[in-house]
Amino acid sequence: MAIRRARSLKRRLDNDEAYKTSYVAQMEKYTNKGYAERVPVSQLDRKDGRVWLMPHHSVRHPVKQKDRVVFDLKARHRVISLNEHLMQGPDLTNSLTGVLLRFREGQHAITADVQEMFHQVKVPEEDRDCLRYLWWPEGVTSKELQVFRMMSHVFGARSSPSVVNFCLCKTALDFGSKYNEEASNSIRRNFYVDNLLKAMDDEEECIKLTRDLINLCGDGGFRLNQWTSSSKRILAAIPGEERDDSVAVLDLNKNELPTERALGIHWNMSIDVFTFRIVLKDKPFNRRGVLSVVASIYDPLGYLSHVTLIAKILLQEMCRRKLSWDEEMSAGELVRWKTWLAQLPQLEEFQLRRSFIPPDFGDIDTLQLHHLADASQTGFGVVSYLRVVDVNGKIQCTLV
């Protein structure tokens, strides 16, 4: 099966030079960086059954429009896949909702990524032959296929997220005492897999935290880079080579900060607000098309729920009428659908302040969460607000 998949890949590589250049560069990086190695001839015929060949292919990132090589651990041979034989382990990933909401708890925000996080955690030697794969030396497809094996964990393995998250938390546990307690807490509570999202009220403390986090992660073998921030002062304190490409070459005295993605949410760093970008593609006027459009609106905190609910109700009605996936909607449904689609681009005008509390607010006296709920025959919902009162009686309400 792995050989058959490799032959199919070879045909595509030989017919698309740009695709081949990208694919070869990614595969060669594994061996050049020590993430993988060629299996010695003396070890090829391992007899204890702990051997598996992972097919590989590429997937295109929907936003960046770049191809990324991935190993297919769901691939089956005689009804067996490698992922079925791996233990998932405990779920140590922070909740997406929690990380995003904590990202709003402070005036000055920072984000960063752990570089190639999964590949920084090694696989025990006795298990590496389960992560074998076929490749042509130096990417020359006219040569014979050789057997390689990963020495580090791979994206797509059922066990990898738990193992890698454990190692990041273990880093905080083992080396955290050398730094301010805030650094260890940030690793435990403000990471979503390899993405850090953190906000603080004090700029100086935030600058110190960035240094502590870089050093603390480095103690565990992780490089924390691709930094962004809503504060130019914080960015200026971070070396240019450690900043994200979007801000690395900016003249911080002249240029406005760009809009970046924070766990998929568009974040305008210049004015420190969340925004939405709507990209509508032509979809058929049927259940499949409606579902595709609704699913393409990424809204993890539900800020657009009252908008998407309208399309979901339409989809629900189509299901009740037992329309097939590709059967066209009725004339009345088509009018409602086109009306909704025509209004959707207006969402790009919507802005939500990232920080719960405005920068000019006074010393806080009380904080309250207010939850409002309602329901009808066609839908139900709940919305939460933070009500803050300062010592002078000034009141601020913010959508949570």
N, C-alpha and C positions, 0 to 999 in steps of 0.2 A: 504494500500500500504506500509506504513512504517513497519507494523508488518510483512508483507510478506517478505520484504527486510531484516528485522532483523532475521527471521528464516533461510533465505538463508545464511546470514552471520554466524549464529551459526553453521551451518553444516561445513563451511570452518574452523572456529576457532577450532572446536572439532577435526578436522582431521589433523591440522597442528600446532603442539605445538610451534614452533619457531615463526610462524606468529601470533599466539594467544598472546604470550608473548609481542611482539612488539605492537600489536593493543591495548591490555589492558593497557599497560604502557602509551600510548598516550592518551587514553580516561580518565584514572584515573588522569592524570596530569591536565586536565581541572578543575576538582572539587578540587584537592589538592592545585592548585594555585589560586583558586577563580575566574576562568574564567567561571565556570558553577556551577549550584546548582540543587539539586533535587527539583522538584515542590512540595510544600506542598499539602497534601491531600485536605485541605480546598480550594485550588485554582485550583484543577484539572478541575472542571466543569465551566470554564469561559464561560459566555453566550453571550458576545458581538461579537463573531465571529472573534476576533483578536487572533486566535490560529492557529499554523501550526506545523506539525511534519516533521522534516528534516531527510530523510534517510541518511545514511553515508556508505562509503566504503573506500577502500585504493587505492592509485595509486603509481606506482613504479617510482622513480626518475631515468631517463635514464642514468645519469652519476654516481650518488652515489649508485645506485642499492639498495636503501632503500625504504620501504613502508611507505607512509604518509597517515594518515587518513584525509579524506575530507568530508565535508557535501555537499550533492547534492541538491542545491537550484534550479536546473532546473527540478527536478523530478515533474511529473505532476499527479494531481488527478482530474478527471473529467475535463480535458483539461486546468486546472489551475496550474501554478507554482508560487512559492513565488517570484522568481526573476522578473516575469512580473508585480508584484505589488510593487516593490521597485523602487524608483527614482534613476537614476544613478548619478545625481548631476553633477557639472562642472568637467571637466577634469583638475585636478590640478597636474598631474604627469608631471615632466620635460620630454622633448623629449630624447629618448635614444641617438640619434645622438649628441645632445647638451651636454649631460653629458659626453659622451665618448670623444668628442673633447676638452672639457674644462679640462679633465683629462690629456691632453697632454700639458697644458699651465704651465709648471714649471719643475724644475730639480728634485725635491723631491716629490714623490707621496705617498699618504696614502689611504687606503680603510678601511671601517668599516661597520657593519650591526647593525640595531636596533633589539634587541632581541624580538622575538615574537610580532612584532609591532602591528598587528591587535588586538591582545588580550589585549593591554594596554589601548585601548579606550573602555569605557563602553557604553552599550546600555541603553537608558532610561528604567526604570522599567516597564512602561506601554506597551513597545514594546517587552519585552523579551519572552513573550509567543508565539510570532511568530517564535522564534528560539528554539522550543522544539525538543527533540530527545529522542529516546528509547535506554536504555542501561541496562545491568545487574549489580546490585550493586557489587562493587569490581571486576567486570569482571567475576563473577562466573556464567557461562551460565546455570547451573542447577537451578538457582533461577528464579523468575518471572521477566519479563521486568518491569522496572520502567521508569517514565517520568522525564527527566531532561530538563533544559533550559540554553542556553548560556547567560551570563551576559555581555559579551564583543562581539565585532564585529568578524565575521568569514570570513575566506578566501573563496572566491567563491560567496559571496553575491554581487549583482549588485551595492549596495550602499557603500560597505566598502571602496574601494580605495579612493573615493572622501572624505568621512568622515575622514579617517585616515590621508590622506595627509593634509587636512584642520587643523587637530589637531597638526600635526608637525609644520606647518607654523605658527599656532597660538602660539605655544611654543616660536618660534623665536620672534614673535611680543610682547608677554607678558613679556618675561624675557631677551630679547636680549640686553637691555640697560645696563645690569650688566656686559657685556663682550665686547671684541673688536668687532667692526662692522663686521669683516671678518667672525666671527662665525655665525651671523645671515644670512649674504649673502650666506654662504656655505650651510645652511639648505634650503634656497630658490632656489639655483641654482645648487648645486652639489649632490643632492640626486636623485636617481631613485627609487621611492617607499621607501624601507627600506635600500637601499644600498648607502653608501657615497663613492664618488670617487673625490679626491681632489689632486691638485698639486700646489706647491709653489717653489719659487727660494731660499728662505732663510730657512735654516734648523732650526734655533732658533725660527723663527716665526711659523714654522710648528709644532714644539713641543708645543709651547704655544697654538696654535690653537687646537691641539688634546685635551688638558686639558679643554679649554673653551667649546669645543663641547660636551665632556663627561658631564660637569657640566650643560651646557645649556639644553641638552636633558634630563638630570636627573631632572631638575626643572619642566619639563612637564610630568614626569612620564615615560620617555623612557630611556632604558639602551642601550648606544652605545658601542658595544664591537666587538670582532672578528677582531681586528685591524691587518693590514699588512702594510708594507712599503718597498720601494726600498732602504731606508736608515737604516742601522743598528743603527746609532746614535738615530734616531727617535724611532725605536723599543725599544731600551734600556731604553728610557724615559717612556715607557708605561708598567704598571704592567703586569707580565706574565699571570695572570688570565684574563686580558682583551684582550690579543692577540688571533689571530686565532690559531686553533689547529696546523696548518702547521708550525707556527713559535714560538709557546709558549714555547717549550722545547729546542729550538736551542741554542747552544753555539755561541753567536754572535761574539766571538773572533776567532772561528775556522770554523764553518759551513757556507756553501754557502746558500744564500736564495733560496727558492724553486720556482717552477712555480705554480702560482695560477690562478684562473679564476676571471676576473673583468667584471661583467655583461656578462658572457659567453665567453669573449675573453681570450685566454691564455696569461698570463703576466709573463714573466721570470723576477722576481724581482732582481735576482743576477746581470744581465747585463742590466736590465731595457728596455726590448724589448717586443713587441707583437709577438707571434708565432701562428702557427696553428697546430692542432692535427687532423689527418685524420684517422678515424676508419671506414674501409669499411666492411660492412656485405654482405653476399651473398644475392643478389636480383635477381628476375627473369628478363629475357631479354625481357621486354615489357614496355609499357608506364608507368605502375604502378612502375616498378623497377627503371626506369630512374628518375621519379619524386621523388621517395623516397630518392635516393642517392643525388640528387641536393638539396633537402630540408634539408638534414642532415648536409650540410656545412654551419655553422653559420658564417656569415660575415656581420654584421650590417653596417659597414662603406664602404663596397664595394671594399675592397682591392683585392679580388679574382674575381671580376666581369669578367675580361677578360678570366679567366679560366672557370668559370661556364657558360659563354655565349655559349661556344662550345656545352655543353650538352643541353642547352636550345634550341639552334637551331635544334639539333637532335630531341628533343621532339616536337618542333613545326612542323617539317617535318612529324613526325609520326602522329600528329594530322591532318595535311593536307591530309594525305592518309586515314584518317578516320579509323585508327586501333582502335579496342576496347582496353579497359584497359589491358586485359590479353592475347591479341593476340601477338605472337612472332614477333620481328622485322625482317627485311629482312637480307640477308647475308651481304650486303654492310653496312647496319646500324650497324650490329653486330661487324664488323671489326672496324669501327670508334669508337664504344662504348668501346670495349675492349682496344683499343689503348689509349683512354682518361683515362680509369680507371687505366691502368698500369702506367701512368705518374702522377696520382693524389698524390701518397705518397711523391713526390718531394716537395710538398707544405710545408712539415714539415721542410724543410731547409730554408724557407723564414722567415726573421726577419725584423721587422720594429721598429725603435727606438721610444719609447713611447713619449719622450719629443720632441717637435717641433724643439727646438734649442739645439745644443750640449753643454755640460758643459763647454768646453774651449773657447766658442765663446765670442768675445769682447762686449763692450757696443753697443747697437743697435742704428743705425741711421735711417733706414727705414724698413718698413714691407709692403710687397705687396702680394696679392692673385692673382694667375694666373690660369685661367680656360681654358682648351683646350677641344674642342668638335669635334666629327666627327660622320658621319652616313653613312649607306649603305642600300642596299635592305634587308640585313639580320639582321642588328643590329645597335644600336646607343649607344653612351656613352659620358661621360664627366669626366675629371680628374682635380683635384684641387691641386695646389702646393703653399706652403708658401715660398716666396723669401725674405730673410733677409740679410741686409747689415749692417756691423758694422762701427764704426767711422773711422776705418783704411781702409775701402773699401773691406774687406773680405766678400765673398758672400756664403750664404748657402741656398740650396733649399731642401725642405722637402715635401714628399707626405702627403697631408691632407685627 
